[in-house]
Amino acid sequence: MRVAFVGKGGSGKTTMSALFARHLASQGAPVVAVDADINQHLALVLGLDRQPEPLGAHLTEIKDRLRGDNPRIPSAAAMVKTTPPGRGSRLLSFDDLAADPYGLTTPDGLRLLATGPFSEDDLGVSCYHSKVGAVELLLNHLVDGPGEYVVVDMTAGADSFASGLFTRFDLTFLVAEPTRQGVSVYRQYREYAAKYDVALAVVGNKVHGPSDVAFLREQAGGDLLTWMEHSAAVRAMEQGRHFTLDDLEPANADALSLLRKTLDEREKDWERFGRQTVEFHLRNALAWANERTGLDLAGQVDPGFVYGPR
């Protein structure tokens, strides 16, 4: 399953991404975590003292690898972030993604990939979505199976909607603090996501008591799945002090278990995945990509290609 963590900047979505990925790994599940936030902090929270090699710096190599022998894609230059796979493309298994040469293994045994920060050449001339495009391409070509997890820490706020990446997940967890600013991002995200059949669940964070829970219930209604109480153990992790999942308060450990249970209950919808991959590719082709490449990128869509393990 593929899950995204989104929310307002400072809501704790990176911390929640890390906790959930560690929770899965602690139960023996294979996990790839991906830092797709412009603020590259996931490696730090996962206990690494260095960053993975940035995917965004190797976009041409990634494109060449994924296009394989697809006759509809003659070169990496003809490939954009939304280019869908077709017959001849190199599809990725979960093990392929976990073995990506630009990843690192964390102390908990999970693999971490990262889009990477802005480089000196990017400043003032490039947007961050070009780097996130590497993640979109990898997920577009991924054929994952049961019991395999990809956990993505997304960009903050509604900026996640700047590409079709927000549709690449089986479930999206929106992390919301019990404040008006926190739930305003939830309302905006829900409004945008509803048009594309994006499954969304709210996870409250930094909850101090019943009044905070009541506020979240009032604002998010049935979308509120669970919440994380204010945690001294999590604060220690964020400060770089010793932390294990056993240090978590029972209520917070139960919340992580509920996140996994809810995710595992989702059914993989390969038909929706394929349909939306093509939809966003055609939309981007008309908006900018045809002009950028000088090609009619609608021709990259292979009508005979079937998404999923078939």
C-alpha positions, -999 to +999 in steps of 0.1 A: +000+000+000+011+036-006+003+062+019+009+100+020+012+122+050+001+158+043-008+188+064+000+224+073+037+233+078+046+225+114+016+202+119+040+173+126+035+154+093+072+146+090+072+132+125+041+112+119+056+098+086+086+087+105+067+072+134+044+053+111+073+040+089+091+029+120+060+012+134+056-008+102+092-018+101+091-029+138+065-054+128+086-069+101+069-051+072+090-040+042+089-002+040+103+024+017+099+060+031+102+090+007+109+125+017+091+146-009+089+178+012+108+209+003+121+209+039+142+177+039+139+166+076+127+130+073+163+115+073+170+134+106+139+122+123+146+086+111+179+087+129+203+092+099+232+116+101+232+123+064+208+127+035+202+102+007+214+111-027+188+135-041+164+119-067+159+153-083+195+155-093+193+122-112+161+127-131+176+119-165+190+086-152+157+077-137+138+085-169+163+064-189+159+035-165+121+036-165+114+041-203+132+009-210+123-002-246+090+016-248+088+027-284+065+056-275+093+072-255+123+077-278+145+095-252+147+108-217+142+143-230+108+132-243+097+120-209+081+143-184+070+138-147+036+125-157+047+101-185+028+069-180+042+034-184+034+014-214+045-019-231+083-019-231+086+004-200+106-009-171+081-016-143+094-016-107+087-042-081+088-031-045+122-047-041+134-027-071+123+005-054+139-006-021+172-013-039+172+021-056+209+032-057+201+066-043+185+054-011+198+048+024+190+022+050+179+037+084+188+022+118+153+006+119+160-012+087+137+006+063+148+023+031+147+061+026+146+080-006+145+118-009+138+143-036+166+165-023+168+202-015+172+231-039+206+234-054+225+266-060+215+264-097+178+261-088+175+293-067+154+319-084+149+299-116+132+266-107+102+254-088+103+224-064+079+203-085+106+194-109+123+174-081+090+159-068+085+147-104+111+119-098+088+105-071+057+107-094+076+088-121+087+061-097+052+056-083+037+056-118+060+026-127+057+008-094+038-025-092+037-031-055+021-062-039+003-071-006+021-063+026+045-038+010+044-002+021+056+031+006+053+061+030+056+095+015+061+128+035+045+153+011+050+190+007+031+212+032-004+225+027-023+225-006+009+227-026+006+189-029-020+195-056+005+212-079+010+178-097-009+145-100+012+130-073-016+134-048-036+107-066-008+081-064-018+068-030-042+043-016-048+065+014-038+100+025-034+109+062-039+146+068-021+156+101-040+184+118-033+203+150-064+212+170-063+248+158-082+269+132-051+270+110-047+233+112-082+224+102-083+251+074-058+230+055-079+200+060-110+217+045-090+229+015-075+195+010-108+177+013-124+200-012-097+194-038-094+157-031-131+149-034-131+156-071-106+128-077-118+100-054-088+105-030-093+086+002-086+110+031-084+104+069-076+131+095-050+123+122-050+148+151-017+158+165-003+175+196-036+169+214-035+180+250-070+169+262-107+162+256-113+198+245-088+194+217-104+161+206-139+178+207-126+206+185-112+182+159-144+162+160-165+193+154-143+205+125-135+172+108-165+151+116-163+115+104-130+121+087-112+122+121-097+087+124-075+091+155-051+114+173-017+116+188-015+130+223+012+154+233+042+131+239+074+135+258+088+105+240+082+121+206+097+154+218+128+134+228+130+119+193+126+153+176+154+166+198+177+138+188+177+121+222+173+083+227+140+070+215+124+037+207+088+029+198+085+012+232+089+047+247+056+058+232+026+063+255+000+034+251-026+057+235-001+069+209+011+034+201-026+024+197-030+053+172-002+040+150-017+005+151-051+020+139-034+038+111-020+005+098-053-013+103-071+013+083-045+013+055-046-025+053-083-025+049-081-005+017-085-023-016-060-016-043-077+001-072-055-003-102-082+008-126-085+042-108-047+045-106-042+039-144-071+061-154-058+091-133-022+085-145-034+090-181-057+119-171-030+139-155-005+132-182-029+145-209-038+175-188-001+184-183+007+177-220-018+204-230-009+228-203+029+229-208+046+197-216+038+196-254+053+231-258+083+222-235+092+191-254+080+201-289+061+168-291+025+156-289+028+137-256-007+122-260+011+097-281+029+083-250-003+068-238-004+031-246-041+021-248-031-016-247-012-013-214-029-028-183-020-014-149-013-037-120+003-071-115-016-085-145 
